[in-house]
Amino acid sequence: MAYNFKEEMNKPERLTGGHRLCAGCGAGVAARGVLRALKVEDHAVIANATGCLEVSTFMYPYTAWKDSFIHSAFENAAATLSGVEGAYNALRRRGKVKDTHKFIAFGGDGGTYDIGFQSLSGAMERGHDMVYVCYDNGAYMNTGIQRSSATPKFADTTTSPIGRDSNGKVQGRKELADIMAAHNIPYVAQTTFVGNMKDLHEKSEKAIYTEGAAFLNVLAPCPRGWRYSPEKLMDMCKLAVETCYWPLFEVINGEWKLSYRPKNKLPITEFLKEQGRFAHLFKAGNEHLLVEMQEEVDRRWEALLKRCGENI
């Protein structure tokens, strides 16, 4: 079915208002966008790793979720949901469950790239019919803005602080979507909030209704950790895409497909200068750090173009 923005926005919300997420936070936008891709008649079971999304939407006995919800520990959301999916299939075989249920896990980059990576890898390798959604905000935001393996190089965090002898995080960020694609699962995609949310919606729908394991990596900016004004959430996502820091692509049964190619690729400085965590890079004497950042973005972008069969 063709994407109709008005129709999709008029669907009943499965993540209600009244939660405690910060203004300008991408996590809630990611969750609402993914769940909007569900058919109205389908039920969902949501597993949520400990993190910003969980602590802000589910404080017993109150919940912002309309679907069945399971709070798992930081490290085992994927394992928990894979067990639920297995139990559901067993009950269906016995005729005890007839409704259609979909299984969706949410976790931040800390609970996905790092602490939860083992259970995520296991669930994907086993091929459970579920979707794991990482809302990537680039650090452990819920516990004090500590660096994660998703944190960009040179970012200023509480565990990679800038100082006289430090320019922020030393290491580059992990490419988790690449790693998930290497599991040979049916569907992997990278997306964020751009335009009228068409890219997020269509990839979420494919992930949910593709049989087998699927993984979505969604850039979900954090105003506190990135240090941007809350009203600039969409601007941050657009700049991430237009600079090719966060390319939009999907991997369908092993075939890499580029979703969007900027007509005029912007320099990475356009993305960095809007964030307080990179303010030190624009001080005199740090020009070489910006050059290094640009070279890394260009290298990863060119590698993606080759994988997708695009001309460089």
Number of C-alpha atoms within 10 A of each C-alpha: 4 6 13 10 12 9 8 16 11 9 13 11 17 19 20 14 12 10 19 16 17 15 14 20 20 26 26 24 16 26 21 15 24 24 21 22 20 19 14 12 9 10 16 19 19 22 27 29 26 21 21 20 24 25 18 17 20 18 12 7 5 9 18 19 16 15 14 12 17 18 19 19 16 18 21 24 28 32 22 20 26 28 12 17 20 12 12 19 15 13 13 13 11 10 9 11 13 11 10 11 16 19 21 28 27 28 29 33 30 30 26 31 23 16 16 22 18 15 18 23 17 15 24 26 15 13 18 22 23 27 30 28 27 27 28 26 25 26 25 24 22 17 9 13 20 19 24 26 21 23 24 21 21 23 29 26 23 16 13 20 17 18 10 5 7 12 19 23 22 12 14 15 15 15 13 20 19 14 12 22 23 12 17 17 22 20 25 31 28 25 27 30 25 17 11 12 15 18 19 24 25 17 22 25 16 16 28 25 17 16 16 17 24 30 30 26 24 26 25 28 27 25 23 19 24 23 15 19 16 16 12 14 20 18 14 26 22 18 22 23 24 23 23 24 23 20 22 22 22 23 23 19 12 15 14 19 18 18 14 13 15 11 7 8 12 16 18 22 17 14 21 23 15 18 18 18 21 25 14 19 22 14 9 8 9 12 11 11 16 18 12 12 21 17 13 16 17 17 11 15 18 16 13 19 18 12 13 17 12 13 7 9
